Amino acid sequence: MPGPLDAVDPRAAVVEDRLAGVGRIVAVTGSKGGIGKSVVSASLALAWADAGRRVGLLDLDFTSPCSHVILGADEGFPGEGFGVDPKDTAGVSLMSVAFFAPEVAVPLRGDEVAGAFLELLAVTRWGELDLLVLDLPPGLGDIALDVVRLVPRVEFLLLSTSSRVVLGSVERALRLLTGLRVPVLGLAENLQQGNDQGVSRLGASFGVPFLGALPYDAGLEDALGDPGRLRATAFFAAVRRLAGRLSG
């Protein structure tokens, strides 16, 4: 999907070099906010790191970054040297705009969003990784479309709940991604509380694998910010199983 930035912005050419040492790139997206996408992204990265993988996590939500909060990362400025180094947090190499503008809103619009996205990708030195998880903001706006256009080998994991509102939005996202022939690893259900099969049926209607459900866990909120406590939750046990399916 070529775009105008490719011809005029030299950072676009740098991105592929920065990602050359990364084995797989998994973008986690959900069409609605508040469905636990960032917690799932951070937990997936942590589960893969626990399994001995070299894992990176890139928080691409510029207005409300929270991966650093979930993993309990220090918000100080990251190290520099021919680029910016992600922070080693609980075995995960983490990069977030929060490291550059802690507790400050980052109002971006139009080309500024694409510029910030390219800047973060172009300056971050990931080195050798087995997996890089991209935590996308809600919906399929500028960031998601730039990921499709500019990030090589990217694969998408879609997150949904059983809510009719969320399912309708995820269906539209599936139509777009499959129409663009973007690799979709599968669909996972989060915040499961019953036995509704709506998410699995939606995946089947598109020929997309249903990768399982992550339970609603009342103890999860208190575990955020402490990787040790997070690992002990029923939610994280389900994420480990999801990570295993994605690895296979």
C-alpha positions as CSV (number, residue, x, y, z in Angstrom):
1,M,0.0,0.0,0.0
2,P,2.3,2.8,-1.2
3,G,1.6,6.3,0.2
4,P,2.9,9.8,-0.1
5,L,5.1,9.5,2.9
6,D,7.2,6.8,1.3
7,A,8.5,9.2,-1.4
8,V,9.2,12.2,0.7
9,D,10.0,11.0,4.2
10,P,13.4,9.3,4.6
11,R,12.3,7.7,7.9
12,A,10.1,5.3,5.9
13,A,13.2,3.7,4.4
14,V,14.8,3.4,7.9
15,V,12.0,1.4,9.4
16,E,12.8,-1.8,7.5
17,D,16.4,-1.7,8.7
18,R,15.3,-1.1,12.3
19,L,13.0,-4.2,12.1
20,A,15.5,-6.4,10.1
21,G,16.4,-8.4,13.3
22,V,12.8,-9.1,14.3
23,G,11.5,-12.5,13.5
24,R,7.7,-12.0,13.8
25,I,5.6,-8.8,14.2
26,V,2.1,-9.2,15.8
27,A,-0.2,-6.3,15.8
28,V,-3.0,-6.5,18.4
29,T,-6.0,-4.5,17.6
30,G,-9.6,-4.1,18.7
31,S,-12.2,-1.9,17.1
32,K,-13.5,-0.4,20.4
33,G,-11.7,1.1,23.4
34,G,-12.1,-0.5,26.8
35,I,-12.0,-4.1,25.7
36,G,-8.6,-4.8,27.3
37,K,-6.4,-4.6,24.2
38,S,-3.4,-3.1,26.0
39,V,-3.6,-5.6,28.9
40,V,-3.7,-8.5,26.4
41,S,-0.8,-7.0,24.4
42,A,1.4,-6.5,27.4
43,S,0.5,-9.9,28.8
44,L,1.2,-11.7,25.6
45,A,4.7,-10.1,25.5
46,L,5.3,-11.1,29.1
47,A,4.1,-14.7,28.4
48,W,6.4,-15.0,25.5
49,A,9.3,-13.6,27.4
50,D,8.7,-16.1,30.2
51,A,8.9,-18.8,27.6
52,G,12.4,-17.7,26.7
53,R,11.6,-15.6,23.7
54,R,13.3,-12.3,23.0
55,V,10.2,-10.0,22.9
56,G,9.6,-6.4,22.2
57,L,6.4,-4.4,22.9
58,L,5.7,-1.1,21.1
59,D,2.8,0.9,22.5
60,L,1.3,2.9,19.5
61,D,-1.5,4.5,21.5
62,F,-0.1,8.1,21.5
63,T,-3.0,9.7,23.3
64,S,-3.5,7.2,26.1
65,P,-0.4,4.9,26.4
66,C,-0.6,2.4,29.2
67,S,1.6,-0.5,28.5
68,H,4.3,1.0,30.8
69,V,1.7,1.1,33.6
70,I,0.6,-2.5,33.1
71,L,4.1,-3.8,33.2
72,G,5.3,-1.4,36.0
73,A,8.0,0.3,33.9
74,D,9.9,3.3,35.0
75,E,8.8,6.4,33.0
76,G,12.3,7.9,32.7
77,F,13.8,8.9,29.4
78,P,15.2,5.8,27.5
79,G,18.8,5.4,26.7
80,E,20.2,6.8,23.5
81,G,23.1,6.0,21.1
82,F,22.7,6.0,17.4
83,G,19.0,5.6,18.1
84,V,16.8,5.1,21.2
85,D,16.9,1.8,23.2
86,P,13.7,0.3,24.4
87,K,13.5,-0.3,28.2
88,D,14.0,-3.8,29.6
89,T,10.9,-4.3,31.7
90,A,10.2,-7.7,33.2
91,G,12.1,-9.3,30.4
92,V,10.3,-7.3,27.7
93,S,11.9,-4.6,25.5
94,L,9.3,-1.9,25.9
95,M,8.9,1.4,23.9
96,S,6.2,4.0,24.5
97,V,5.7,7.7,23.9
98,A,5.1,7.9,27.6
99,F,8.9,7.7,28.1
100,F,9.2,11.0,26.2
101,A,6.2,12.8,27.5
102,P,5.2,11.3,30.9
103,E,1.9,12.5,32.3
104,V,1.5,14.9,29.4
105,A,-1.2,14.7,26.7
106,V,0.1,14.4,23.2
107,P,-2.5,16.0,20.9
108,L,-1.9,14.9,17.4
109,R,-4.0,15.1,14.2
110,G,-3.6,14.2,10.5
111,D,0.0,14.1,9.3
112,E,1.2,14.6,12.9
113,V,0.0,11.1,13.7
114,A,1.9,9.6,10.8
115,G,5.0,11.6,11.7
116,A,5.0,10.5,15.3
117,F,4.5,6.9,14.2
118,L,7.4,7.0,11.7
119,E,9.6,8.8,14.2
120,L,9.1,6.1,16.9
121,L,9.7,3.3,14.4
122,A,12.8,5.0,12.9
123,V,14.6,5.8,16.1
124,T,14.0,2.6,18.1
125,R,16.8,0.1,18.2
126,W,15.1,-3.3,18.6
127,G,18.2,-5.4,17.8
128,E,17.5,-9.1,17.6
129,L,14.0,-10.2,18.6
130,D,12.0,-13.3,18.1
131,L,8.7,-11.4,18.4
132,L,7.6,-7.8,18.4
133,V,4.1,-7.0,19.7
134,L,2.4,-3.8,18.5
135,D,-0.3,-2.4,20.8
136,L,-2.5,-0.5,18.5
137,P,-5.0,2.2,19.5
138,P,-8.7,1.4,19.1
139,G,-10.2,1.1,15.6
140,L,-8.6,1.1,12.2
141,G,-7.5,4.7,11.8
142,D,-4.2,6.3,10.7
143,I,-1.9,4.2,12.9
144,A,-3.4,0.8,11.9
145,L,-3.3,1.7,8.3
146,D,0.2,3.0,8.5
147,V,1.2,-0.3,10.2
148,V,-0.3,-2.2,7.2
149,R,1.6,0.0,4.8
150,L,4.9,0.5,6.5
151,V,5.6,-2.5,8.8
152,P,7.0,-5.5,6.9
153,R,5.6,-9.0,7.7
154,V,3.0,-7.7,10.1
155,E,0.3,-10.1,11.2
156,F,-2.9,-9.1,13.0
157,L,-4.5,-10.5,16.1
158,L,-8.1,-9.2,16.6
159,L,-9.6,-8.9,20.0
160,S,-13.3,-8.8,20.7
161,T,-15.9,-9.2,23.4
162,S,-19.3,-10.8,23.1
163,S,-21.0,-7.4,23.0
164,R,-23.1,-6.9,19.9
165,V,-21.7,-3.4,19.5
166,V,-18.1,-4.7,19.6
167,L,-18.8,-7.6,17.4
168,G,-20.3,-5.3,14.7
169,S,-17.2,-3.2,14.8
170,V,-14.8,-6.2,14.7
171,E,-16.7,-7.5,11.7
172,R,-16.0,-4.3,9.8
173,A,-12.4,-4.5,10.7
174,L,-12.2,-8.1,9.5
175,R,-13.8,-7.1,6.2
176,L,-11.1,-4.4,5.8
177,L,-8.1,-6.5,6.7
178,T,-9.2,-9.6,4.7
179,G,-10.0,-7.3,1.8
180,L,-6.5,-5.9,1.9
181,R,-5.1,-9.4,2.2
182,V,-3.4,-8.6,5.4
183,P,-2.4,-11.8,7.4
184,V,-4.9,-12.3,10.3
185,L,-3.7,-14.8,12.8
186,G,-7.1,-15.1,14.5
187,L,-9.7,-13.7,16.7
188,A,-9.7,-13.9,20.5
189,E,-12.5,-13.1,23.0
190,N,-11.7,-11.1,26.1
191,L,-13.6,-10.4,29.3
192,Q,-15.6,-13.7,28.8
193,Q,-18.3,-14.2,31.5
194,G,-20.7,-16.6,29.8
195,N,-20.8,-19.2,27.1
196,D,-21.9,-16.9,24.2
197,Q,-20.4,-18.2,20.9
198,G,-20.7,-14.9,19.0
199,V,-17.0,-14.3,18.7
200,S,-16.2,-17.8,17.4
201,R,-19.1,-17.7,15.0
202,L,-17.8,-14.4,13.6
203,G,-14.3,-15.8,13.1
204,A,-15.8,-18.9,11.3
205,S,-17.8,-16.7,8.9
206,F,-14.5,-15.1,7.7
207,G,-12.5,-18.3,7.8
208,V,-10.4,-16.8,10.6
209,P,-9.3,-19.1,13.5
210,F,-10.9,-18.6,16.9
211,L,-8.0,-18.7,19.3
212,G,-9.9,-18.9,22.5
213,A,-11.3,-16.8,25.3
214,L,-9.7,-14.9,28.1
215,P,-11.9,-14.8,31.2
216,Y,-13.1,-11.7,33.1
217,D,-10.9,-11.7,36.2
218,A,-12.0,-9.5,39.1
219,G,-8.5,-9.6,40.6
220,L,-6.8,-8.4,37.4
221,E,-7.0,-4.7,38.2
222,D,-5.1,-5.0,41.4
223,A,-2.3,-6.9,39.7
224,L,-1.6,-4.3,37.0
225,G,1.8,-2.7,37.5
226,D,3.2,-5.8,39.2
227,P,4.3,-8.5,36.7
228,G,4.7,-11.0,39.5
229,R,1.1,-10.6,40.6
230,L,-0.1,-10.4,37.0
231,R,1.4,-13.8,36.3
232,A,-0.6,-15.3,39.1
233,T,-4.0,-14.4,37.7
234,A,-6.4,-16.7,35.9
235,F,-6.4,-14.1,33.1
236,F,-2.7,-14.6,32.6
237,A,-3.0,-18.4,32.6
238,A,-5.4,-18.0,29.6
239,V,-3.0,-15.6,27.9
240,R,-0.2,-18.2,28.2
241,R,-2.4,-20.6,26.3
242,L,-3.1,-18.0,23.7
243,A,0.6,-17.3,23.3
244,G,1.2,-21.0,22.8
245,R,-1.4,-21.2,20.1
246,L,0.1,-18.2,18.3
247,S,3.5,-19.6,18.6
248,G,2.4,-22.9,17.0
